[in-house]
Amino acid sequence: MASASSAPIGIFDSGIGGLTVARAVKRELPAERIIYFGDTAHLPYGDKSTAAIQAYSIKITQLLLDHGCKLILIACNSASAAAFELVKEYVGSSAKVLNVIDPVVAYLRESYQEQTVGLIGTKQTVNSQVYEHKVEALRCGIKLKALATPLLVPMIEEGFFTGDISKKILKKYLRDPWLQDLEALILGCTHYPLIKRAIRKYYGPLVEVIDSSEIVARALKGFLEFHNLASTQDQQDDYFMVSDFTESFEASTRLFFGEKINLERSTLWD
């Protein structure tokens, strides 16, 4: 088991959306080394079957284990919903495994008991009802109202963060009657922080827009410290892989991560 504190953290996502989580992790834990895999060849996971997502997740997990990762962070809500338990079983004692859903649910328990919270996410995440089931298990009176927003991920991956097209698509979703009268809205996809500003502008100051990437990074820090796995000194450079390069990729990665990063195309699916 790569349990030494100096071992890297493996992070994977369906595309480059998980870079929002990686960026938050680096801000919270600057001494940690990250090995990132974005499965851009199969993007988006949100419209894939559970079986397909599980197969992708296991193959990526093995790649990260081969790189000696002490912890696997599933930085994708769709994969967290479909494959978390399977990945944990597959990894066994070789590494720790975290997802991006449980930290958000814990945050809801702390901050939104007896209140109404909205959720936007992919079809896979919403249809799985994983958030609803976990929130119901809390028994703290939270009413969760989830809406699938399938056009947002491809829109973001193609670089449509601003402009009339993105504004119209986003308003179409947010104006849905189901997403009114909320105290908070969960961004149930790691791509969505890139349009957080527009969502905040739509709802105004009375609705908290919950950015899971920041919550997950804080939870990860606590988890590593609890298990004595936090790195105590700076490690070698982070390593970023993608399964396929897409148009506008370089510009998009800069937006996601906040700075230029070196990406390598992985041969995992060749």
N, C-alpha and C positions, 0 to 999 in steps of 0.2 A: 504493500500500500504506500502510495506517495504521500505519506502523512507529514513529512518534514515541512516546517513553516516556509521554507524557501521554495517549495514546489509551486508551479503556476496554478492559476485559476482558469478553467476552461469555460468559455461562454459560447453558446450557439443560438442561432435564430434562423428564421426562414429566409431572411435576406440581410439587409443592412440596418434594419430597424433596431436590432439588438445593440447597435453601436451607441444608442442613447443610454442603455444600461451600462455598457462598458465605460462610457465617459463618466457616468455618475459614480461607478465603482472606483475609477482612477482618482476622482476628486476626493472620495471618502477614504480610499486606501491607496495612497500614492506609492507605497513600497511594494505593492503586489504586482507580479507579472501576469499579464493576461494573454491567453491564447484563444483567439476568436475564430469562429467558423460561421460564415453566412451562406446559407444554402440557396443562393440566388437562382440556381438552375431549376429549382422546384417552387419558386415563389409564385403566388402566395400559398401558405399552408392553409389559410382559412377556408378554401374551397376544396381541399383534399379530403379523402376519406380518413377515418381514424387509423385504419390499417396502414395506409401509405405513410402517414405522419409518424407512426410508431416505427416503421421500417427505416425511414430517413433518420429518425432520432437515435436509434440504436447504432446505426453505422457511423454517425457523427460522434456519438459518445465513445465508441471504440477508438476512433482517431484521436480524440482528446486524451483518452487513457494512455494511448501509445506515446503521447507527449509528456506523460508523467504528471498529469493534473491531479491536485489534491482534492479538488472540488469541481463538480460540473454544475453550472448555472444555466438552466433552460430559460433563456431570455426571450421567450416567445409565448404568448398566452395560448395560442392554438396548440403548440406542442406541450405546454404545461398541462393543459386540459386533457390531451389525448394520450400522452406518453410518460408522464411523470412517474407513476407507480411502476410501469414497465422498466423504465430506465433505472430506477432505484433497485429493482430486483436484479437487473442485468449487471449493474455495477457491483452489487454486494458490498464487500468490505474494501474494495479497491479504492474508493473515493467517497466523499460526501456528495449529495445531490440536493440542489435547491431549485425551486420554481419561482415564477414571478407573481403567482396568485396568492399564496398563503400569507406573505407579508402584507399585502393590501387588505386582506380579510382581517388580519390582526389589527391593522390601523383603523378599520371600520368599527371594530369592537371597542377600541379605545375612544373614538371620537364621534360616532354617529348612532349611538343606541337610541331606539325609538324614533328614528328619522327616516326620510325617504332619500335614497341614493340611486342615481342613474348609472348606467354602464353602456359604453359603446365599444364594440369589438367586431371581430370577424364572425362569419357564420359558424365556423367550427367552435369558437369560444362560446358564443351565445347559445347555440343549439345544444351544446353539451350540458348547459345549466350548472356548470361546476361552481360558479360564483353563488348562484341561488342556493345550492345544496350546502355549501360551506357556511353561508350567512345564516341559513335556517338552523344549522347545527349550533350556532352561537346562542340562540334563544334570547336575543336581546332586542327584539322588536324592530329590527331594521327592515324596511320595505325596499327591495331591490327591483329596479325597472330596467331591464336590459334590451338593447336594440342593436341588431346586426347592421353594420355600416360597411358592406363589402367593397365599395368603390374607393374607400380612402387609402388602403394600402397601395394598390397599383398607382393611384394618383400621386402619392408621396414618392414611391420608388422612381417614378418617371420625372420627378423634379417639379411637380406642380404644387408648390407650397403657397404661392400667392397668385393673384390675378382673378379674373372673373370666373373662370372655370372652377377653380377650387372653392371660391366663395359660394357659388351656386350649389355645388354638390354638398358642401358642409351645411349650409343653411337648410337645404332640403331635408337632411337628416335631423338636425337639431330642432327644427320646427315641428317634428312629429309630436302629436299630443301626448304620447307616452313619456316623452322626456321633459315634460313641464312640471312645475311645482316641486323642484328638487332642492335639497340642501347641499348636495355634492354630486359630481359626475366623475366616474372612474374612467380614465383613458385605458381601456382594456386591451391595448395593443402597443408594443414598444415602438411602433412607428409614430404614434399619435402625438408624442411630445413636440414634434416639429410643427404641429398646427395648434399647439396649446394656446398660444397668444390669441389666435382668431377665435377659439372656443371661449376663452375667458372674456373676450370683448363681446361675444354674443350674449352670454349669461349675465355679465356684470359682476359686481363684488359680492352679491349675496349667495352665490353658488361657488363652492370650492371645486376647482378642477384638480383632481387627484392624479398626480404624475407618478406612476408606479416605479419608474426608473430610480427616482430619488429614495422612495420608501424601500425598495429592494436593496439598494446600496447600503443603507443604514442597517437593514436586517442582516445583510451579509457580514458586515463588520462585526456586529454583535455575535453572530454565529461563529466566526473564525476565532474571536477572542475567547468565547466560551469553551471551544474545543482546543484551545492552545495551538491554533493553526495560522494565526496572523503572522505575516512576514515582519521581521524586525529590522531588516535592512533592504536597501534598494536592490532589485534584481536586474537581470539582463533585459534587453528591449522586448516590448510586447510583440506578438506575432499575429498577423491577421490574414485569414484565408477566406476565399469565396469559391463557390463551385462553378461560377460562370460570371464573366464580366458583362455588364449591360450598358447600354447607352446612357450617358450623363452620370456614369458611376462615380468618377473622380469628384465631380462637383457635389454630388449627393453625400459622399462619405465625409467630405469636409464639413457639410452642414450637420450631419448626424453626430460626428465626433468632436466638432469644434476646432479641428486643426487637420492638417494634411497627414495622412497615414499611408504607410506602404502596404499594399495589398498583394497577395500572391494567389494565383489561381490554383486550387487544389485539384489533384487528379483522382480524387476519391470516387467520382462517378464515371471515370473513363473506363 
